Amino acid sequence: MCIKLPTELWIRILSFVANDQVDRPELWVSGRAVSATFKEAIETIYSEKLLPKTFIRYHLGKIILFLGGLSPN
């Protein structure tokens, strides 16, 4: 059971953990299961501070389009 602190204080405390990129997935997966207060605090941290800075980088490589079953030479 967590100490009865206001959610705003838990957000500030957990923000320090969320600054470490290694701990972010663990914080999301495990921290949300601790209590309703932790879940609210962690979701606030992610939605306000981490998700706006998140991007997905992917490489599609070379795309070849085959029309009518014929391959270009």
Backbone as JSON Lines, residues from 0, in Angstrom:
{"i":0,"aa":"M","n":[0.85,-1.18,0.0],"ca":[0.0,0.0,0.0],"c":[0.89,1.24,0.0]}
{"i":1,"aa":"C","n":[0.56,2.19,-0.85],"ca":[1.38,3.4,-0.93],"c":[0.96,4.41,0.12]}
{"i":2,"aa":"I","n":[1.89,5.27,0.44],"ca":[1.64,6.33,1.41],"c":[0.59,7.27,0.84]}
{"i":3,"aa":"K","n":[-0.29,7.75,1.69],"ca":[-1.35,8.64,1.24],"c":[-0.78,10.04,0.98]}
{"i":4,"aa":"L","n":[-0.4,10.26,-0.26],"ca":[0.05,11.57,-0.7],"c":[-0.87,12.01,-1.84]}
{"i":5,"aa":"P","n":[-0.97,13.29,-2.05],"ca":[-1.77,13.76,-3.18],"c":[-1.17,13.27,-4.5]}
{"i":6,"aa":"T","n":[-2.01,13.08,-5.49],"ca":[-1.57,12.6,-6.79],"c":[-0.5,13.51,-7.39]}
{"i":7,"aa":"E","n":[-0.61,14.81,-7.16],"ca":[0.36,15.77,-7.7],"c":[1.77,15.48,-7.18]}
{"i":8,"aa":"L","n":[1.87,15.08,-5.93],"ca":[3.2,14.74,-5.38],"c":[3.73,13.43,-5.97]}
{"i":9,"aa":"W","n":[2.86,12.45,-6.15],"ca":[3.3,11.2,-6.78],"c":[3.76,11.45,-8.21]}
{"i":10,"aa":"I","n":[3.09,12.36,-8.91],"ca":[3.51,12.71,-10.27],"c":[4.92,13.27,-10.25]}
{"i":11,"aa":"R","n":[5.2,14.16,-9.32],"ca":[6.55,14.75,-9.23],"c":[7.59,13.69,-8.87]}
{"i":12,"aa":"I","n":[7.26,12.82,-7.94],"ca":[8.19,11.78,-7.52],"c":[8.46,10.8,-8.67]}
{"i":13,"aa":"L","n":[7.41,10.33,-9.3],"ca":[7.56,9.34,-10.38],"c":[8.14,9.94,-11.65]}
{"i":14,"aa":"S","n":[8.07,11.26,-11.81],"ca":[8.68,11.91,-12.96],"c":[10.19,11.71,-12.99]}
{"i":15,"aa":"F","n":[10.79,11.62,-11.82],"ca":[12.24,11.39,-11.76],"c":[12.59,10.01,-12.31]}
{"i":16,"aa":"V","n":[11.77,9.02,-12.02],"ca":[11.99,7.68,-12.55],"c":[11.73,7.67,-14.04]}
{"i":17,"aa":"A","n":[10.72,8.39,-14.5],"ca":[10.35,8.41,-15.91],"c":[11.4,9.12,-16.77]}
{"i":18,"aa":"N","n":[12.31,9.86,-16.16],"ca":[13.36,10.53,-16.93],"c":[14.4,9.54,-17.43]}
{"i":19,"aa":"D","n":[14.52,8.39,-16.81],"ca":[15.46,7.36,-17.23],"c":[14.78,6.49,-18.28]}
{"i":20,"aa":"Q","n":[15.3,6.52,-19.51],"ca":[14.66,5.79,-20.61],"c":[14.6,4.29,-20.37]}
{"i":21,"aa":"V","n":[15.54,3.76,-19.61],"ca":[15.55,2.33,-19.35],"c":[14.37,1.93,-18.48]}
{"i":22,"aa":"D","n":[13.99,2.77,-17.55],"ca":[12.93,2.44,-16.61],"c":[11.53,2.77,-17.12]}
{"i":23,"aa":"R","n":[11.4,3.46,-18.23],"ca":[10.07,3.87,-18.7],"c":[9.14,2.7,-18.98]}
{"i":24,"aa":"P","n":[9.57,1.68,-19.71],"ca":[8.64,0.55,-19.93],"c":[8.26,-0.16,-18.63]}
{"i":25,"aa":"E","n":[9.23,-0.32,-17.75],"ca":[8.95,-0.98,-16.46],"c":[7.98,-0.14,-15.64]}
{"i":26,"aa":"L","n":[8.15,1.16,-15.66],"ca":[7.23,2.05,-14.93],"c":[5.82,1.91,-15.47]}
{"i":27,"aa":"W","n":[5.67,1.86,-16.79],"ca":[4.34,1.75,-17.39],"c":[3.69,0.42,-17.05]}
{"i":28,"aa":"V","n":[4.44,-0.66,-17.2],"ca":[3.87,-1.99,-17.02],"c":[3.61,-2.3,-15.55]}
{"i":29,"aa":"S","n":[4.61,-2.11,-14.72],"ca":[4.49,-2.51,-13.31],"c":[3.86,-1.44,-12.43]}
{"i":30,"aa":"G","n":[4.2,-0.19,-12.68],"ca":[3.74,0.89,-11.81],"c":[2.24,1.1,-11.83]}
{"i":31,"aa":"R","n":[1.63,0.87,-12.98],"ca":[0.18,1.08,-13.08],"c":[-0.6,0.05,-12.28]}
{"i":32,"aa":"A","n":[0.03,-1.09,-11.97],"ca":[-0.66,-2.14,-11.22],"c":[-0.58,-1.94,-9.71]}
{"i":33,"aa":"V","n":[0.21,-0.98,-9.25],"ca":[0.42,-0.78,-7.81],"c":[-0.86,-0.3,-7.13]}
{"i":34,"aa":"S","n":[-1.43,0.76,-7.64],"ca":[-2.65,1.3,-7.04],"c":[-3.31,2.26,-8.02]}
{"i":35,"aa":"A","n":[-4.51,2.66,-7.7],"ca":[-5.23,3.61,-8.56],"c":[-4.51,4.96,-8.59]}
{"i":36,"aa":"T","n":[-3.9,5.35,-7.47],"ca":[-3.16,6.61,-7.41],"c":[-1.93,6.55,-8.31]}
{"i":37,"aa":"F","n":[-1.17,5.46,-8.23],"ca":[0.0,5.29,-9.09],"c":[-0.42,5.28,-10.56]}
{"i":38,"aa":"K","n":[-1.49,4.57,-10.86],"ca":[-1.95,4.47,-12.25],"c":[-2.28,5.86,-12.78]}
{"i":39,"aa":"E","n":[-2.99,6.65,-12.02],"ca":[-3.34,8.01,-12.44],"c":[-2.09,8.86,-12.62]}
{"i":40,"aa":"A","n":[-1.16,8.76,-11.69],"ca":[0.07,9.55,-11.76],"c":[0.9,9.16,-12.98]}
{"i":41,"aa":"I","n":[1.07,7.87,-13.22],"ca":[1.88,7.4,-14.34],"c":[1.23,7.75,-15.67]}
{"i":42,"aa":"E","n":[-0.07,7.61,-15.78],"ca":[-0.75,7.97,-17.02],"c":[-0.65,9.47,-17.28]}
{"i":43,"aa":"T","n":[-0.67,10.28,-16.24],"ca":[-0.5,11.73,-16.39],"c":[0.91,12.04,-16.89]}
{"i":44,"aa":"I","n":[1.91,11.4,-16.31],"ca":[3.3,11.62,-16.73],"c":[3.46,11.26,-18.2]}
{"i":45,"aa":"Y","n":[2.97,10.11,-18.59],"ca":[3.1,9.69,-19.98],"c":[2.36,10.6,-20.93]}
{"i":46,"aa":"S","n":[1.14,10.96,-20.61],"ca":[0.34,11.77,-21.54],"c":[0.84,13.21,-21.64]}
{"i":47,"aa":"E","n":[1.35,13.78,-20.56],"ca":[1.76,15.18,-20.58],"c":[3.24,15.38,-20.91]}
{"i":48,"aa":"K","n":[4.09,14.44,-20.52],"ca":[5.53,14.68,-20.65],"c":[6.22,13.76,-21.65]}
{"i":49,"aa":"L","n":[5.85,12.49,-21.7],"ca":[6.61,11.55,-22.51],"c":[6.03,11.34,-23.91]}
{"i":50,"aa":"L","n":[4.73,11.18,-24.02],"ca":[4.15,10.91,-25.33],"c":[4.33,12.05,-26.33]}
{"i":51,"aa":"P","n":[4.26,13.32,-25.92],"ca":[4.5,14.39,-26.9],"c":[5.92,14.36,-27.48]}
{"i":52,"aa":"K","n":[6.87,13.76,-26.78],"ca":[8.25,13.68,-27.26],"c":[8.54,12.36,-27.98]}
{"i":53,"aa":"T","n":[7.55,11.49,-28.07],"ca":[7.74,10.16,-28.64],"c":[7.53,10.19,-30.15]}
{"i":54,"aa":"F","n":[8.36,9.46,-30.85],"ca":[8.2,9.31,-32.29],"c":[8.54,7.88,-32.67]}
{"i":55,"aa":"I","n":[8.03,7.49,-33.79],"ca":[8.3,6.15,-34.31],"c":[9.12,6.32,-35.58]}
{"i":56,"aa":"R","n":[10.26,5.67,-35.6],"ca":[11.12,5.72,-36.77],"c":[11.14,4.33,-37.39]}
{"i":57,"aa":"Y","n":[10.86,4.27,-38.65],"ca":[10.91,3.0,-39.33],"c":[11.46,3.21,-40.73]}
{"i":58,"aa":"H","n":[12.06,2.19,-41.25],"ca":[12.64,2.26,-42.58],"c":[11.89,1.27,-43.46]}
{"i":59,"aa":"L","n":[11.29,1.79,-44.51],"ca":[10.52,0.93,-45.39],"c":[11.4,0.21,-46.41]}
{"i":60,"aa":"G","n":[12.6,0.72,-46.59],"ca":[13.46,0.1,-47.57],"c":[13.01,0.44,-48.98]}
{"i":61,"aa":"K","n":[13.43,-0.35,-49.91],"ca":[13.08,-0.13,-51.3],"c":[11.72,-0.79,-51.58]}
{"i":62,"aa":"I","n":[10.82,0.01,-52.06],"ca":[9.49,-0.49,-52.38],"c":[9.43,-0.73,-53.89]}
{"i":63,"aa":"I","n":[9.06,-1.92,-54.25],"ca":[8.92,-2.26,-55.67],"c":[7.46,-2.58,-55.91]}
{"i":64,"aa":"L","n":[6.9,-1.92,-56.88],"ca":[5.5,-2.12,-57.21],"c":[5.41,-2.98,-58.47]}
{"i":65,"aa":"F","n":[4.73,-4.08,-58.36],"ca":[4.52,-4.95,-59.5],"c":[3.09,-4.76,-59.99]}
{"i":66,"aa":"L","n":[2.94,-4.36,-61.23],"ca":[1.62,-4.13,-61.8],"c":[1.29,-5.26,-62.76]}
{"i":67,"aa":"G","n":[0.15,-5.83,-62.62],"ca":[-0.32,-6.85,-63.54],"c":[0.51,-8.12,-63.52]}
{"i":68,"aa":"G","n":[1.21,-8.37,-62.41],"ca":[1.99,-9.59,-62.28],"c":[3.3,-9.57,-63.05]}
{"i":69,"aa":"L","n":[3.64,-8.45,-63.68],"ca":[4.9,-8.38,-64.44],"c":[5.94,-7.65,-63.61]}
{"i":70,"aa":"S","n":[7.11,-8.2,-63.52],"ca":[8.18,-7.56,-62.77],"c":[8.99,-6.67,-63.71]}
{"i":71,"aa":"P","n":[9.35,-5.47,-63.25],"ca":[10.14,-4.57,-64.1],"c":[11.56,-5.11,-64.25]}
{"i":72,"aa":"N","n":[12.17,-4.88,-65.39],"ca":[13.55,-5.34,-65.63],"c":[14.53,-4.26,-65.3]}
